[in-house]
Amino acid sequence: MDKLIIKGGKKLKGEVTVSGSKNAALPLFVATILAPGLNEIRNVPFLRDINTTIKVLESLGAQVEGNGHVVRINTSGINSHEATYDLVKTMRASVLVLGPLLARFGQARVSLPGGCAIGARPINLHLKGLQALGAEITLEHGYVEAKARRLKGARINFDVSTVGGTEHLMMAAATAKGETVLENAAREPEIVDLGMMLNRMGAKIEGAGTDTIRIQGVSELSPASYEVMPDRIEAGTFMIAAAMTGGDIRINGMKLEHLDALAFKMQDAGVEITSRDGVVRVKGPKRLASVNIKTRPYPGFPTDMQAQFMAMMCVADGASVISENIFENRFMHVSELLRFGADITIEGNTATVKGIKKLSGAPSMATDLRASASLILAGLAADGTTEVTRIYHLDRGYESIEKKLAGLGADIIRVKE
Ligand code: EPU
C-alpha cells in the first residue's frame, strides 16, 4: 500500500492543469450502454473509479479500449444485464447501470450498493423514479431486479435533490415512450454534461442544470464522441492549497463559474481570485480570515469541498462554523485534523473550528476521498513532516495529485509502506 510523505511550509507557486471530472465521467461512461456501437469519451481522468467503471462495462460484454485520456467503448456486444456485488461494492456509482440496461434490454439485475463511510446513501429515489417510469422492481438477496417492456414517460418529483438519482432517471427516460418531467432535479454541472452527451446521442433533453428537466423519449440513441468537463472539486482543492500555503498559483482548464460558492467564501477569507483567458490565479493572504459555510446542493457550497475548506479554516484567524447538510457522517477528517493540532469541536452536523497560527505535521490516515485531500492540505501548510496512509481513497478521485502538487513546489512524495 502506498503512502504520502509531505514536508510542509512551502508556498505553492506556478501552474497546474485540472483533469477531467470524475463525477461527470462516471455517468457518461454508463450512458454509452444506451447507444449500441462505438462511443468515444475524451479528457478522461486516470483514476481507480474510472477503471472500476470500465470493469463494470466489460463485465456486461462491452469492449473498452483506452488510449491515455481517450477511451473508446463499444457497447454493441453487451449480453449481460447484471452488475454483481463485487463491482458495485467498490464503487456506488455502478448502480447507475440499472436504468440504462433496463431501458435497452427490458431487464436488469444490480447489486444494492449499501452504505459507505460518509453516510447510508440509499437509492430509494432512483428506484421510485424507475417505478414511476413503469419498471417492475423487486429486491432479493441484496439485488435489485427491474423489468419493463418499454419504459413510459412520467412526471417525477424528487423529495430531496439527488445528483445520482437525477442522472439515473435522465438516462432511463431518454428512450422511454413519451415525455418525462423531472422536478426538483439536481442542478450540478455534471448533470449538464450528461444532458449534453445524451443529446449528442440523439436524446431530446431540455433544462439540465435547472430544477425542471424535460425529456422527450426517442426510440433509440446512437453512439457519440464527447469531452468530459473539468473536475471542479480537483480545481477547488488546488485553490485551497494555494490559499493555505500563502502561495500564488495559476490553474489551467478549470471553469471558475462552477465554483462560485467556494470562490465567494474564499474571497471572504481574504484570498485573491482572478480569472483571465481561461486561467484562474489564486493568491493566498498572509493570514486567512474565518468564514462560516453550509453545504448545499449546487449552486450552494459543495459537500465535496467541505473537508478541504475545514482544513483551511484550521489556520484562519477566529472561529468558523461549518454545517454539513448533505451527508450525515462527513466529518471523519476531524479526528485526523486534530492530530495536526487543530482545534475543532463537533455537535451534530456542525463543526466549530477555532483557527490556530500553525498546524504541526502529523501521521494521519485517509478515511474517504475528500477527507484524504484535507489531510494533504493540512500537511502542506503544517510545520514539519506529515504522513498520509491509506491513500487508495485518494487514487479513486485525484489524478496524480502528488505530482501536480510537486510541480507547484510542494515537498511531497509517494512511497510504498
Ligand atoms: N439520497 C436519498 N435517496 C436517494 C438518493 C440520495 O436519500 O435515492 C440522499 C443521500 O443519502 C444524500 C443526498 O440525498 O444524503 C444527496 O445524495 P446524491 O444522490 O446527490 O449523491 P450521489 O449522487 O450519491 C454524488 C457524488 C458525490 C457527491 C454528491 C453530492 C458521484 C459519483 N458522486 O453522489 O461525490 O458528494 O453527489 O454532491 O457523482 C465524491 O466525489 O467524493 C463524492 C462523494
Boltz pocket constraint, residues with backbone or C-beta under 6 A from the ligand:
constraints:
  - pocket:
      binder: B
      contacts: [[A, 22], [A, 23], [A, 24], [A, 26], [A, 93], [A, 119], [A, 120], [A, 121], [A, 122], [A, 123], [A, 124], [A, 125], [A, 126], [A, 127], [A, 160], [A, 161], [A, 162], [A, 163], [A, 164], [A, 165], [A, 186], [A, 303], [A, 304], [A, 325], [A, 326], [A, 327], [A, 328], [A, 369], [A, 370], [A, 397]]
      max_distance: 6.0
